[in-house]
Amino acid sequence: MLRLEARPAPSRFFAWASPVLSLLITIAVATLLFILLGKDPVRSLTVFLIEPFHGLRSITELGLKATPLILCSLGLALCFRSNVWNIGAEGQYLAGAMLAGGLALWVTDANLGLNRWVFLPLAIIAGALGGAAWASIVALLRDRFNANEILVSLMLVYVANLLLNWLVFGPWKDPKGFNFPQSVSFADGAAIPRIIAGMRLNWGFAVALLAAVGMWLFMSRFYLGFALQVGGLAPAAARYAGFSTRSALWTSLLTSGALAGVAGAFEVAGPMGQLTPYVSNNYGFTAIIVAFVGRLHPLGCVFGSVLLSMFLIGGELAQSRVGLPSALSGVFQGVLLFSLLACDTLIHYRLRWLDAGRTERRAAPSRPAIPLGDRSAYSTNEGSK
């Protein structure tokens, strides 16, 4: 028999080995799916795991995909460590994209002739304000009315999607766009400068890496970061120490919303160059998986973002080169999350093999010893035999 036995202390080894083990399980499941679909598993795994790292252009595209995931997952990791369950990073991402996109449209219409390096901090500020303002709705409803932040943040995602559709189908629609739901293309100055000429990777990636380092310093070296983590682990102890749960709520949500909004600003003013209904590739929801794969650690979020970006790019390549369905990338993300949750059980529990026969003998109740001369012990309701 296989039995889960509680550990005397959490395993530090499995705390970091669990993501690796879950990745191996995901690869095993992927191999089985490829065989069932009639595809060469070696060729398919090569497209998913190796092709995204093949060549400079592929690596830059990987960094481009990882940029919004890093920023969104950093804010979510802070919220989850603070015991604030923000599930609406997708909506905050869209809010930042809309505000930064509106700024880019104004710069384009006014023909200001801004330099890209001047527009970069303006886009960061606009995206952060948009995302923080959207997250403040969640914080306000939770603070004043004790509303569930999971439901409120999730429902606001759909509101943000509807607002974006109204803008690109209505007032911000390109009059010369052949009736397509999109804004005009932004001016050359209303764009994020690129790191390498001829490649799409922009300086948003460098900002995301700096944000990861800054978040790590904030959570490990600053008093407020320590207070937020204590409040998430032990709310009663945090109240006894005088840490404000209200401050933790507002700080974590506004920071998370601002980071997600900056991610949206980098996407709309970076590779897209205009506003469309397809600004997001579900980055806000994928960042939830990234945060847990990265163990809610800022630097771990960077590696988790690269891993999930590999799945996203590998899924796109698999459609054209192997003929696999587009939904397979989402399937792998789900398998990775569920296998990670299952493997996390090994942090607090360990597997122990037990002999089934020995277990039954131990579980069977022992009959009391009966003296040989005591015949009353064998009596029944009908009388003594």
C-alpha positions in Angstrom: 0.0 0.0 0.0 1.1 3.5 -0.8 0.5 6.0 2.0 1.0 9.7 2.5 2.8 10.4 5.8 3.2 13.9 7.2 6.7 15.2 7.4 8.0 16.7 10.6 9.1 19.8 8.7 8.5 21.0 5.1 11.0 19.6 2.6 13.2 22.3 1.2 14.4 19.9 -1.5 10.9 19.3 -2.9 10.0 23.0 -2.6 12.4 23.6 -5.5 12.3 20.2 -7.1 8.5 20.2 -7.5 8.6 22.5 -10.6 11.2 20.3 -12.2 9.2 17.2 -11.5 6.0 18.7 -12.8 7.8 19.8 -16.0 9.0 16.2 -16.5 5.4 14.9 -16.0 4.1 17.5 -18.5 6.7 16.3 -21.0 5.6 12.7 -20.5 2.0 13.6 -21.0 2.9 15.6 -24.1 4.7 12.6 -25.5 1.7 10.4 -24.9 -0.6 13.0 -26.6 1.7 13.2 -29.6 1.6 9.4 -30.1 -2.2 9.4 -29.8 -2.4 12.1 -32.4 -0.2 10.1 -34.7 2.7 12.6 -34.7 6.3 11.9 -34.3 7.0 12.6 -30.6 10.7 13.3 -31.0 10.0 15.9 -33.8 7.1 17.4 -31.8 9.1 17.7 -28.6 11.9 19.3 -30.6 9.6 22.0 -31.9 8.2 22.7 -28.4 11.4 22.5 -26.3 14.3 23.3 -28.6 13.1 25.4 -31.6 12.2 28.5 -29.3 15.9 28.7 -28.4 17.3 28.1 -31.8 19.1 31.3 -33.1 19.2 34.9 -32.0 15.8 35.8 -33.5 14.1 33.0 -31.6 15.7 34.0 -28.4 14.6 37.6 -28.8 11.0 36.5 -29.5 11.2 34.4 -26.4 12.2 37.5 -24.4 9.4 39.4 -26.1 6.8 36.9 -25.0 8.3 36.7 -21.5 8.1 40.4 -20.8 4.4 40.7 -20.0 4.5 37.4 -18.1 7.3 38.6 -15.9 5.6 41.8 -15.0 2.2 40.3 -14.4 3.5 37.3 -12.4 5.6 39.6 -10.1 2.5 41.5 -9.0 0.5 38.3 -8.6 3.3 36.7 -6.5 3.2 39.7 -4.2 -0.6 39.5 -3.9 -0.6 35.7 -3.2 2.2 36.1 -0.6 0.0 38.7 1.1 -3.0 36.4 1.0 -4.8 38.7 -1.5 -6.1 36.5 -4.3 -6.0 38.8 -7.3 -7.2 36.8 -10.3 -7.9 39.8 -12.5 -4.4 40.7 -13.8 -5.8 40.3 -17.3 -8.2 43.1 -16.8 -5.5 45.3 -15.2 -3.3 44.5 -18.2 -6.0 45.7 -20.6 -6.6 48.8 -18.6 -2.9 49.8 -18.8 -2.9 48.9 -22.5 -5.9 51.2 -23.1 -4.5 54.2 -21.3 -1.0 53.8 -22.9 -2.7 53.3 -26.2 -4.8 56.4 -25.8 -1.5 58.3 -25.0 0.1 56.9 -28.1 -2.9 58.0 -30.2 -2.8 61.5 -28.8 0.9 61.7 -29.6 0.2 60.4 -33.1 -2.8 62.8 -33.8 -0.9 65.8 -32.3 2.2 65.0 -34.4 4.4 66.0 -31.5 7.5 64.3 -33.0 8.5 62.8 -29.6 11.7 60.7 -29.4 11.1 57.0 -28.4 13.2 57.4 -25.3 11.0 60.3 -24.2 7.9 58.2 -24.8 9.2 55.2 -22.8 8.8 56.7 -19.3 5.4 58.3 -20.4 4.2 54.9 -21.5 5.3 53.3 -18.2 3.5 55.9 -16.2 0.3 55.7 -18.3 0.3 51.9 -18.1 0.9 51.9 -14.3 -1.8 54.4 -13.7 -4.3 52.5 -15.8 -3.6 49.1 -14.2 -3.5 50.6 -10.6 -6.8 52.4 -11.2 -8.5 49.1 -12.3 -7.1 47.2 -9.4 -8.2 50.0 -7.0 -11.8 49.0 -7.8 -11.1 45.6 -6.4 -9.4 47.0 -3.3 -12.2 49.5 -2.6 -14.9 46.9 -2.8 -13.0 44.5 -0.6 -12.1 47.2 1.9 -15.4 48.9 2.2 -17.9 46.1 1.5 -15.8 43.0 2.2 -16.5 41.8 -1.4 -14.6 38.7 -2.5 -11.6 39.9 -4.4 -11.5 36.7 -6.5 -14.9 37.2 -8.0 -14.6 41.0 -8.3 -11.2 40.9 -10.0 -12.3 38.1 -12.4 -15.5 39.9 -13.4 -13.6 43.1 -14.1 -11.7 41.3 -16.8 -14.8 41.0 -18.8 -15.7 44.6 -18.2 -12.2 45.6 -19.5 -12.7 43.5 -22.6 -16.0 45.1 -23.3 -14.5 48.6 -22.8 -11.7 47.8 -25.2 -14.1 46.5 -27.8 -16.2 49.6 -27.5 -13.1 51.8 -28.1 -11.8 50.0 -31.1 -15.2 49.5 -32.7 -16.3 53.1 -31.8 -14.4 56.3 -31.1 -10.9 55.0 -31.6 -11.6 53.0 -34.8 -9.4 53.8 -37.8 -11.6 55.5 -40.4 -9.3 54.1 -43.1 -9.0 50.7 -41.7 -11.5 49.0 -44.1 -14.0 48.6 -41.2 -11.6 46.4 -39.1 -11.8 46.9 -35.3 -8.5 48.6 -34.8 -7.0 52.0 -34.1 -4.6 53.8 -36.4 -1.0 52.7 -36.3 1.0 54.7 -33.8 3.6 57.2 -34.9 7.2 56.2 -34.9 8.0 58.2 -31.8 5.1 56.6 -29.9 6.8 53.3 -29.6 9.1 51.4 -27.2 12.8 51.5 -28.4 14.2 48.2 -29.4 17.3 46.6 -27.9 18.6 45.1 -31.2 18.1 46.6 -34.6 16.0 44.4 -36.8 14.6 42.4 -33.9 11.2 43.0 -32.1 12.6 42.7 -28.6 12.4 46.1 -26.9 13.6 47.7 -23.7 10.5 46.6 -21.9 12.3 43.3 -21.3 15.1 45.1 -19.5 12.5 47.0 -17.4 10.9 43.7 -16.5 14.2 42.3 -15.3 14.8 45.4 -13.2 11.3 45.1 -11.8 12.1 41.5 -10.8 15.2 42.5 -9.0 13.4 45.4 -7.3 10.6 43.2 -6.2 13.1 40.7 -4.7 14.8 43.5 -2.8 11.4 44.9 -1.6 10.2 41.5 -0.3 13.5 40.5 1.3 15.0 43.7 2.5 12.2 46.2 3.2 10.0 46.4 6.3 6.8 46.8 4.3 7.6 43.7 2.2 8.2 41.7 5.4 4.9 42.9 6.8 3.1 41.9 3.7 4.5 38.4 3.8 3.8 38.0 7.6 0.2 39.1 7.0 -0.2 36.4 4.3 1.4 33.6 6.4 -0.1 34.4 9.8 -2.8 37.1 9.8 -3.4 36.9 13.5 0.3 37.3 14.2 0.4 40.3 11.8 -2.4 42.0 13.7 -0.7 41.3 17.0 2.5 42.9 15.7 0.5 46.0 14.5 0.7 45.3 10.8 -2.2 46.9 9.0 -4.2 44.4 6.9 -5.9 47.3 5.1 -2.5 48.7 4.1 -1.4 45.2 2.9 -4.6 44.9 0.7 -4.1 48.3 -1.0 -0.4 48.0 -1.4 -0.4 44.5 -2.9 -3.3 45.2 -5.3 -2.1 48.6 -6.5 1.4 47.3 -7.1 0.1 44.2 -8.9 -2.3 46.3 -11.0 0.5 48.8 -11.9 2.9 46.1 -13.0 0.2 44.4 -15.1 -0.7 47.8 -16.6 2.9 48.4 -17.6 3.0 45.0 -19.2 -0.1 46.1 -21.3 1.6 49.4 -22.2 4.7 47.6 -23.4 2.7 45.2 -25.6 0.5 47.8 -27.2 3.3 50.3 -27.8 5.8 47.6 -28.6 5.2 44.7 -31.0 1.6 45.6 -31.8 1.9 49.4 -32.6 -1.9 49.9 -32.4 -5.0 49.0 -30.3 -7.0 45.9 -31.4 -9.4 43.6 -29.5 -6.5 41.1 -29.4 -4.1 43.0 -27.3 -3.7 40.3 -24.8 -2.8 36.7 -25.4 -4.3 35.7 -22.0 -1.0 36.9 -20.4 -2.8 37.8 -17.2 -4.2 34.3 -16.7 -1.0 32.5 -17.8 0.9 34.6 -15.2 -1.0 32.8 -12.4 0.7 29.6 -13.5 4.0 31.4 -13.8 3.8 32.7 -10.3 3.3 29.3 -8.8 5.9 27.6 -11.0 8.3 30.3 -9.8 7.4 29.5 -6.2 6.0 33.0 -5.7 9.6 34.2 -5.8 10.5 37.3 -8.0 13.5 35.7 -9.6 11.7 32.4 -9.9 9.0 34.3 -11.9 11.6 35.1 -14.5 12.4 31.5 -15.1 8.8 30.5 -15.0 8.0 33.2 -17.6 10.7 31.8 -20.0 9.2 28.3 -19.5 5.7 29.4 -20.3 6.9 31.5 -23.2 8.5 28.4 -24.6 5.2 26.7 -24.5 3.4 29.6 -26.2 6.0 29.9 -29.0 6.3 26.1 -29.3 2.6 25.9 -29.7 2.6 28.4 -32.6 5.5 26.6 -34.3 3.8 23.2 -33.8 0.8 24.4 -35.8 2.7 25.3 -38.9 5.5 22.7 -38.8 3.9 19.6 -37.3 0.2 20.2 -37.8 -0.8 20.1 -34.2 -3.9 21.8 -32.9 -3.5 25.3 -31.4 -5.3 24.3 -28.2 -2.5 21.9 -27.3 -0.4 24.7 -25.8 -3.2 25.5 -23.4 -3.5 21.8 -22.6 0.2 21.7 -21.6 -0.2 24.8 -19.4 -3.1 23.1 -17.6 -1.2 19.9 -17.2 1.8 21.8 -15.8 -0.3 23.6 -13.3 -2.2 20.4 -12.0 1.0 18.4 -11.9 2.7 21.2 -10.0 -0.1 21.3 -7.4 0.1 17.5 -7.1 3.9 17.5 -6.7 3.6 20.3 -4.1 2.0 17.7 -1.8 5.5 16.1 -1.4 6.7 19.3 0.3 4.6 18.5 3.4 4.1 14.8 3.0 6.2 11.8 2.0 5.3 8.6 0.3 5.7 5.4 2.3 5.2 1.8 1.1 3.4 -0.5 3.6 2.8 -4.2 3.5 -0.9 -4.7 3.0 -1.1 -7.9 5.0 0.8 -6.3 7.9 -1.4 -3.3 7.8 -4.6 -5.5 8.1 -3.1 -7.5 11.0 -2.3 -4.3 12.8 -5.8 -2.9 12.1 -7.7 -6.1 13.2 -8.9 -5.8 16.8 -7.4 -8.4 19.1 -9.8 -10.7 21.1 -9.3 -10.7 24.9 -7.8 -13.8 26.4 -10.4 -16.1 28.0 -9.5 -18.3 31.0 -9.9 -22.0 30.2 -12.2 -22.6 33.2 -14.5 -19.7 32.4 -17.4 -21.3 30.4 -19.6 -18.2 30.7 -17.5 -16.5 28.0 -18.9 -18.9 25.4 -22.6 -18.4 26.4 -25.2 -17.2 23.9 -28.7 -15.7 24.2 -30.1 -19.2 24.0 -28.2 -20.5 26.9 -24.9 -21.9 27.8 -23.4 -24.6 25.6 
